[in-house]
Amino acid sequence: MSAFQPGDRVQVKDDWPERRGRCHIRTPHYLRGRSGTVERVLGSFPNPEDLAFARPAPARPLYHILFDQPPIWSEGEAGDSLLVEIFEHWLEPASPTPSASKEAA
């Protein structure tokens, strides 16, 4: 079962396991800590971070995540986006924005 569904706001974990000796990370550096929206659940697939080292690779859900492009590279027009495949273990629910928190209160 997938933890996230299309339309959910998620954040890519701001983690750097390669600094702890794990070298085969499948999540782009430029997206760590960034928020996006789940576009599609793609299914479950063996974790490539384990496959690279011939370790047992549990199947993990994989998602299409849509990001607004201008905040990532400081270029592009409003409405430009970036669609990236990211495994579930790299995602967490997005933190509410300050304005959204005030509206909910």
C-alpha positions as CSV (number, residue, x, y, z in Angstrom):
1,M,0.0,0.0,0.0
2,S,1.2,3.5,-0.8
3,A,1.6,6.1,1.9
4,F,0.8,9.0,-0.6
5,Q,-1.9,9.5,-3.2
6,P,-2.2,11.8,-6.2
7,G,-2.6,15.4,-5.1
8,D,-0.8,14.9,-1.8
9,R,1.9,17.5,-1.0
10,V,5.2,15.9,-0.1
11,Q,8.7,17.0,0.7
12,V,11.8,15.2,-0.3
13,K,13.8,14.3,2.8
14,D,16.8,16.6,3.4
15,D,19.1,13.8,4.1
16,W,22.7,13.1,2.9
17,P,23.4,9.4,3.4
18,E,26.4,9.6,1.0
19,R,28.1,11.6,3.7
20,R,27.7,8.5,5.9
21,G,29.4,6.1,3.5
22,R,26.4,5.1,1.3
23,C,27.3,5.9,-2.2
24,H,24.5,5.0,-4.5
25,I,21.7,7.4,-3.8
26,R,18.8,7.7,-6.3
27,T,17.4,11.1,-5.3
28,P,18.7,14.2,-6.9
29,H,20.6,16.6,-4.6
30,Y,18.8,19.6,-6.0
31,L,15.4,18.3,-4.8
32,R,16.3,17.4,-1.2
33,G,14.3,19.5,1.1
34,R,12.0,20.7,-1.7
35,S,8.2,20.3,-1.7
36,G,6.1,18.9,-4.6
37,T,2.8,17.2,-5.4
38,V,2.2,13.5,-6.0
39,E,1.1,13.2,-9.6
40,R,0.9,9.4,-9.9
41,V,1.7,6.2,-7.9
42,L,3.8,4.1,-10.3
43,G,3.8,0.8,-8.4
44,S,6.3,-0.9,-6.2
45,F,9.8,-1.8,-7.4
46,P,13.0,-3.2,-5.9
47,N,15.0,-0.5,-4.2
48,P,17.9,0.4,-6.6
49,E,20.0,1.7,-3.6
50,D,20.2,-1.9,-2.4
51,L,20.4,-3.5,-5.9
52,A,23.6,-1.5,-6.6
53,F,25.3,-3.4,-3.8
54,A,23.7,-6.8,-4.4
55,R,21.8,-6.5,-1.2
56,P,18.3,-7.8,-0.7
57,A,16.1,-5.1,-2.3
58,P,12.6,-4.8,-0.8
59,A,10.0,-3.5,-3.2
60,R,9.2,0.2,-2.4
61,P,6.5,2.4,-3.9
62,L,7.6,4.8,-6.6
63,Y,5.9,8.1,-7.4
64,H,5.9,10.8,-10.0
65,I,6.4,14.0,-8.1
66,L,5.7,17.4,-9.7
67,F,7.8,20.3,-8.7
68,D,7.5,24.0,-9.6
69,Q,10.7,24.7,-11.6
70,P,11.4,28.4,-10.9
71,P,12.2,27.9,-7.1
72,I,14.6,25.0,-7.9
73,W,16.9,26.6,-10.5
74,S,15.9,30.3,-10.2
75,E,14.8,30.3,-13.8
76,G,11.8,29.6,-15.9
77,E,8.3,31.0,-16.0
78,A,5.4,30.6,-13.6
79,G,3.7,27.3,-14.6
80,D,7.0,25.6,-15.6
81,S,7.4,22.3,-13.8
82,L,9.7,19.3,-13.3
83,L,8.4,15.7,-13.1
84,V,10.6,13.3,-11.2
85,E,10.4,9.7,-10.1
86,I,11.1,9.3,-6.4
87,F,10.8,6.3,-4.1
88,E,8.6,6.6,-1.0
89,H,11.4,6.2,1.5
90,W,12.7,9.6,0.3
91,L,9.4,11.4,0.9
92,E,7.6,12.8,3.9
93,P,4.4,14.8,4.2
94,A,5.1,18.5,3.3
95,S,5.2,20.9,6.2
96,P,2.3,23.3,6.0
97,T,3.2,26.8,4.8
98,P,2.9,29.6,7.3
99,S,-0.2,31.0,5.5
100,A,-1.8,27.6,5.4
101,S,-1.2,27.2,9.2
102,K,-2.9,30.5,9.9
103,E,-5.9,29.6,7.7
104,A,-6.4,26.3,9.5
105,A,-6.3,27.9,13.0
